[in-house]
Structures are given as structure tokens and as C-alpha cells.
Amino acid sequence: MTVTSTVDGRDHLISDQVTASGLVAGQGRYSAMCGRLVLAAPLVIPPGPTCLDCETALHRITIAATVRRRRGVVGRLLRGRRRRQASRSTSAGSHRAGRV
């Protein structure tokens, strides 16, 4: 969710969890993804420019999550491949030893 700050006039990105906590508190203060404390502007105020620090933080979180998922899938695939190759090399070695 984006919230326009009364302090700098920018739209800051706020996580769903922080948004819910802020709404329950009812004070109009939110901790943005960039780390700034945002005092929410009234909804009649037009949106401001997006905070580039918030976008950078969101991008880092997205990349980190993608890398973790890829490591999981790729790691499982590579481990399975290594196991198959290891079992082939040991069975081929014993087969050759038996023929001689």
C-alpha cells in the first residue's frame, strides 16, 4: 500500500502488516519500507511522487525472495542429478571389476 507523507509529500510503500497495525493504532503513523516514519496525509491530497528508497527496498526484498526460491528448486535438481551420476559411476565400476 502507498501512503502520502505530510512531511515530504512523497508516496511511501507500507507493508500490509504495518498498515494493519497502524490502522488499529489509529494515529496515522506508519513505518515505510525505506525506514522513514510517515505521517499520513488526508486522502483528499493528490498522490505525490513515489519514494525511490521505498522502491529500492521493495526490489531488494523481491530479489532476495526469488533467489531463495531458485536455490531451493535448483539445489534439489542438482542434488538429484549428482546422486544419479554417483550411483552410475559406482555401479559401472563394480560391473567392470566383475568382468575382468
Backbone as ProteinMPNN parsed JSONL, in Angstrom:
{"seq_chain_A": "MTVTSTVDGRDHLISDQVTASGLVAGQGRYSAMCGRLVLAAPLVIPPGPTCLDCETALHRITIAATVRRRRGVVGRLLRGRRRRQASRSTSAGSHRAGRV", "coords_chain_A": {"N_chain_A": [[0.848, -1.165, 0.0], [0.455, 2.279, -0.632], [1.241, 5.323, 0.995], [0.755, 8.726, 1.287], [3.045, 11.041, 2.484], [2.88, 13.612, 4.928], [5.085, 14.982, 5.6], [7.212, 14.904, 3.617], [5.793, 14.845, 1.243], [5.847, 12.706, -0.476], [4.9, 9.499, -1.888], [4.966, 6.713, 0.044], [5.916, 3.294, 0.412], [4.15, 0.9, 2.23], [4.101, -1.959, 4.215], [1.694, -4.675, 4.339], [1.299, -5.712, 6.907], [2.292, -3.664, 8.571], [0.547, -1.657, 7.818], [-1.909, -2.664, 8.762], [-1.376, -2.713, 11.533], [-0.98, 0.016, 11.978], [-3.499, 1.041, 11.34], [-5.047, -0.077, 13.365], [-3.899, 1.176, 15.59], [-4.619, 3.772, 15.037], [-3.376, 6.28, 14.723], [-2.297, 7.366, 12.449], [0.333, 7.082, 11.727], [3.011, 5.513, 10.16], [5.498, 3.056, 9.506], [7.611, 3.214, 6.888], [8.811, 1.266, 4.042], [11.293, 2.193, 3.425], [12.267, 2.963, 5.815], [11.603, 5.368, 6.95], [9.526, 7.356, 9.114], [6.222, 7.776, 8.477], [3.823, 10.248, 8.314], [0.577, 10.134, 7.717], [-1.032, 11.712, 5.009], [-4.139, 13.478, 4.475], [-6.737, 11.786, 2.637], [-7.745, 13.357, 0.603], [-5.719, 14.74, -0.47], [-3.74, 14.904, -3.377], [-1.876, 12.136, -4.827], [1.659, 11.922, -4.305], [5.014, 12.021, -5.709], [6.584, 8.816, -6.045], [8.492, 7.346, -3.439], [11.814, 6.771, -3.947], [13.615, 5.33, -2.393], [11.945, 3.568, -1.02], [11.017, 2.024, -3.182], [13.439, 0.845, -3.951], [13.987, -0.683, -1.65], [11.807, -2.466, -1.736], [12.402, -3.775, -4.124], [14.806, -5.078, -3.435], [13.869, -6.862, -1.475], [12.158, -8.421, -3.031], [13.961, -9.564, -4.891], [15.609, -11.03, -3.145], [13.778, -12.91, -2.155], [13.181, -14.272, -4.519], [15.673, -15.384, -5.169], [16.015, -17.132, -2.994], [13.937, -18.96, -3.497], [14.747, -19.981, -5.974], [17.21, -21.142, -5.325], [16.319, -23.221, -3.763], [14.795, -24.89, -5.55], [16.625, -25.302, -7.701], [18.767, -26.303, -6.26], [17.69, -28.731, -5.303], [17.283, -30.047, -7.727], [19.911, -30.226, -8.716], [21.135, -31.723, -6.674], [19.785, -34.162, -6.942], [20.627, -34.902, -9.493], [23.378, -35.213, -9.106], [23.364, -37.382, -7.352], [22.333, -39.4, -9.016], [24.374, -39.555, -10.925], [26.496, -40.366, -9.307], [25.615, -42.881, -8.452], [25.586, -44.229, -10.857], [28.311, -44.224, -11.555], [29.476, -45.763, -9.504], [28.151, -48.211, -9.809], [28.904, -48.843, -12.374], [31.631, -49.129, -12.06], [31.83, -51.421, -10.405], [30.737, -53.292, -12.075], [32.564, -53.433, -14.148], [34.724, -54.421, -12.736], [33.827, -56.947, -12.123], [33.796, -58.211, -14.607], [36.382, -58.616, -15.344]], "CA_chain_A": [[0.0, 0.0, 0.0], [1.205, 3.536, -0.603], [0.69, 6.379, 1.844], [1.406, 10.01, 1.052], [3.558, 11.617, 3.722], [2.705, 15.057, 5.087], [6.402, 15.556, 5.847], [7.955, 15.147, 2.373], [4.888, 14.859, 0.095], [6.074, 11.528, -1.323], [4.166, 8.264, -1.616], [5.848, 5.699, 0.609], [5.374, 1.939, 0.427], [3.917, 0.393, 3.575], [3.728, -3.378, 4.135], [0.337, -4.972, 4.809], [1.33, -5.887, 8.354], [2.452, -2.336, 9.17], [-0.708, -0.94, 7.557], [-2.913, -3.164, 9.706], [-1.005, -2.229, 12.871], [-1.214, 1.459, 12.006], [-4.941, 1.296, 11.363], [-5.519, -0.421, 14.711], [-3.422, 2.225, 16.494], [-5.422, 4.954, 14.735], [-2.618, 7.523, 14.875], [-1.872, 7.882, 11.15], [1.796, 6.97, 11.611], [3.404, 4.225, 9.595], [6.914, 2.883, 9.186], [7.708, 2.881, 5.462], [9.833, 0.278, 3.676], [12.588, 2.874, 3.387], [12.673, 3.201, 7.182], [11.112, 6.657, 7.443], [8.225, 7.418, 9.762], [5.322, 8.501, 7.582], [2.594, 10.789, 8.865], [-0.323, 10.036, 6.566], [-1.763, 12.899, 4.566], [-5.553, 13.173, 4.225], [-6.954, 11.153, 1.335], [-8.113, 14.359, -0.397], [-4.46, 15.226, -1.047], [-3.352, 14.056, -4.514], [-0.641, 11.372, -4.593], [2.918, 12.57, -4.637], [5.948, 11.12, -6.395], [6.936, 7.641, -5.252], [9.787, 7.371, -2.761], [12.738, 5.849, -4.612], [14.196, 4.439, -1.381], [10.953, 2.509, -0.792], [11.05, 1.131, -4.342], [14.684, 0.085, -3.865], [13.811, -1.676, -0.585], [10.891, -3.49, -2.246], [13.143, -4.54, -5.138], [15.744, -5.961, -2.714], [13.082, -7.931, -0.846], [11.674, -9.287, -4.112], [15.117, -10.31, -5.413], [16.026, -11.995, -2.118], [12.79, -13.998, -2.134], [13.347, -15.028, -5.759], [16.915, -16.158, -5.057], [15.764, -18.24, -2.06], [13.113, -19.965, -4.189], [15.556, -20.622, -7.015], [18.184, -22.017, -4.68], [15.617, -24.415, -3.313], [14.461, -25.744, -6.683], [17.85, -25.653, -8.404], [19.536, -27.162, -5.365], [17.095, -30.081, -5.318], [17.553, -30.657, -9.033], [21.337, -30.56, -8.808], [21.435, -32.825, -5.749], [19.268, -35.385, -7.566], [21.496, -35.225, -10.63], [24.647, -35.716, -8.56], [23.12, -38.725, -6.816], [22.203, -40.337, -10.145], [25.702, -39.747, -11.509], [27.306, -41.138, -8.358], [25.182, -44.278, -8.461], [26.027, -44.808, -12.133], [29.758, -44.446, -11.558], [29.805, -46.878, -8.61], [27.675, -49.476, -10.369], [29.719, -49.138, -13.567], [32.932, -49.587, -11.584], [31.73, -52.796, -9.913], [30.446, -54.131, -13.232], [33.835, -53.65, -14.839], [35.584, -55.272, -11.897], [33.296, -58.302, -12.218], [34.047, -58.774, -15.934], [37.797, -58.921, -15.537]], "C_chain_A": [[0.899, 1.236, 0.0], [0.459, 4.549, 0.261], [1.478, 7.648, 1.546], [1.786, 10.617, 2.395], [3.303, 13.124, 3.761], [4.058, 15.743, 5.256], [7.113, 15.902, 4.536], [7.086, 15.129, 1.114], [5.059, 13.674, -0.848], [5.154, 10.388, -0.917], [5.161, 7.207, -1.166], [5.138, 4.346, 0.607], [5.317, 1.437, 1.863], [3.483, -1.065, 3.44], [2.317, -3.571, 4.698], [0.282, -5.084, 6.331], [1.43, -4.538, 9.067], [1.183, -1.514, 8.974], [-1.774, -1.354, 8.56], [-2.629, -2.657, 11.122], [-1.293, -0.738, 13.007], [-2.688, 1.808, 12.058], [-5.523, 0.996, 12.738], [-5.121, 0.669, 15.703], [-4.191, 3.533, 16.28], [-4.701, 6.278, 14.861], [-2.152, 8.106, 13.553], [-0.374, 7.889, 10.951], [2.144, 5.563, 11.149], [4.91, 4.204, 9.354], [7.008, 2.393, 7.74], [8.819, 1.875, 5.221], [11.226, 0.892, 3.625], [13.11, 3.181, 4.79], [12.185, 4.517, 7.764], [9.768, 6.5, 8.156], [7.337, 8.317, 8.901], [4.103, 8.947, 8.368], [1.637, 10.92, 7.689], [-1.047, 11.343, 6.291], [-3.234, 12.519, 4.387], [-5.741, 12.625, 2.803], [-7.39, 12.135, 0.252], [-6.884, 14.968, -1.059], [-4.093, 14.32, -2.224], [-2.041, 13.307, -4.213], [0.586, 12.159, -5.024], [3.799, 11.618, -5.419], [6.326, 9.968, -5.461], [8.334, 7.787, -4.669], [10.695, 6.325, -3.41], [13.406, 4.892, -3.631], [13.24, 3.29, -1.055], [10.958, 1.511, -1.95], [12.306, 0.269, -4.329], [14.569, -1.012, -2.81], [12.896, -2.803, -1.049], [11.596, -4.374, -3.266], [14.102, -5.52, -4.465], [15.012, -7.134, -2.073], [12.616, -8.923, -1.892], [12.804, -10.145, -4.664], [15.548, -11.375, -4.416], [15.063, -13.182, -2.068], [12.927, -14.87, -3.366], [14.585, -15.913, -5.687], [16.712, -17.337, -4.116], [14.951, -19.331, -2.733], [13.941, -20.706, -5.221], [16.574, -21.57, -6.405], [17.521, -23.31, -4.242], [15.36, -25.377, -4.456], [15.726, -26.217, -7.392], [18.693, -26.585, -7.546], [19.006, -28.585, -5.351], [17.385, -30.778, -6.633], [19.006, -31.092, -9.152], [21.702, -31.708, -7.877], [20.958, -34.153, -6.325], [20.144, -35.831, -8.715], [22.82, -35.811, -10.143], [24.477, -37.128, -8.011], [23.037, -39.758, -7.939], [23.562, -40.611, -10.773], [26.586, -40.581, -10.595], [26.905, -42.605, -8.373], [25.579, -44.959, -9.77], [27.515, -45.137, -12.112], [30.132, -45.603, -10.631], [29.313, -48.194, -9.176], [28.478, -49.834, -11.608], [31.071, -49.665, -13.137], [32.863, -51.031, -11.11], [31.449, -53.751, -11.073], [31.735, -54.449, -13.983], [34.738, -54.579, -14.034], [35.118, -56.717, -11.994], [33.62, -58.964, -13.541], [35.479, -59.228, -16.074], [38.178, -60.193, -14.901]], "O_chain_A": [[1.986, 1.218, 0.578], [-0.77, 4.62, 0.258], [2.709, 7.645, 1.553], [0.971, 10.699, 3.315], [3.484, 13.822, 2.763], [4.163, 16.956, 5.074], [7.563, 17.032, 4.348], [7.594, 15.375, 0.02], [4.46, 13.657, -1.923], [4.691, 10.308, 0.221], [6.083, 6.85, -1.9], [3.921, 4.267, 0.777], [6.289, 1.531, 2.613], [2.598, -1.377, 2.643], [1.815, -2.728, 5.442], [-0.662, -4.611, 6.964], [0.733, -4.3, 10.053], [0.787, -0.76, 9.862], [-2.458, -0.51, 9.138], [-3.542, -2.223, 11.824], [-1.793, -0.289, 14.038], [-3.086, 2.754, 12.737], [-6.389, 1.725, 13.224], [-5.917, 1.045, 16.563], [-4.392, 4.304, 17.218], [-5.34, 7.306, 15.084], [-1.656, 9.232, 13.525], [0.139, 8.618, 10.103], [1.642, 4.569, 11.673], [5.51, 5.229, 9.033], [6.545, 1.301, 7.411], [9.667, 1.654, 6.086], [12.225, 0.187, 3.765], [14.254, 3.608, 4.949], [12.341, 4.754, 8.962], [8.979, 5.615, 7.828], [7.671, 9.472, 8.637], [3.431, 8.138, 9.008], [1.861, 11.718, 6.779], [-1.591, 11.986, 7.189], [-3.54, 11.347, 4.167], [-4.989, 12.967, 1.891], [-7.401, 11.77, -0.923], [-6.994, 15.634, -2.088], [-4.128, 13.097, -2.09], [-1.206, 13.785, -3.444], [0.551, 12.946, -5.97], [3.369, 10.515, -5.758], [6.379, 10.133, -4.242], [9.244, 8.291, -5.327], [10.375, 5.136, -3.418], [13.729, 3.761, -3.995], [13.681, 2.161, -0.839], [10.91, 0.3, -1.733], [12.245, -0.915, -4.66], [15.0, -2.142, -3.039], [13.176, -3.973, -0.786], [11.407, -5.59, -3.27], [14.198, -6.674, -4.885], [15.485, -8.27, -2.125], [12.671, -10.133, -1.672], [12.615, -11.342, -4.883], [15.824, -12.509, -4.806], [15.494, -14.329, -1.951], [12.802, -16.091, -3.271], [14.544, -17.071, -6.102], [17.186, -18.437, -4.402], [15.246, -20.513, -2.557], [13.849, -21.928, -5.331], [16.779, -22.674, -6.908], [18.118, -24.382, -4.347], [15.674, -26.562, -4.346], [15.879, -27.41, -7.655], [19.269, -27.549, -8.051], [19.782, -29.54, -5.382], [17.698, -31.968, -6.653], [19.299, -32.189, -9.63], [22.494, -32.575, -8.246], [21.653, -35.162, -6.209], [20.378, -37.027, -8.887], [23.32, -36.787, -10.703], [25.353, -37.974, -8.189], [23.595, -40.85, -7.832], [23.876, -41.751, -11.116], [27.349, -41.42, -11.072], [27.767, -43.483, -8.313], [25.877, -46.153, -9.776], [27.934, -46.192, -12.589], [31.043, -46.362, -10.96], [29.996, -49.208, -9.036], [28.71, -51.014, -11.869], [31.613, -50.562, -13.782], [33.779, -51.802, -11.398], [31.886, -54.901, -11.045], [31.964, -55.585, -14.399], [35.433, -55.423, -14.599], [35.944, -57.629, -11.952], [33.712, -60.19, -13.592], [35.764, -60.14, -16.85], [39.34, -60.595, -14.971]]}, "name": "protein", "num_of_chains": 1, "seq": "MTVTSTVDGRDHLISDQVTASGLVAGQGRYSAMCGRLVLAAPLVIPPGPTCLDCETALHRITIAATVRRRRGVVGRLLRGRRRRQASRSTSAGSHRAGRV"}
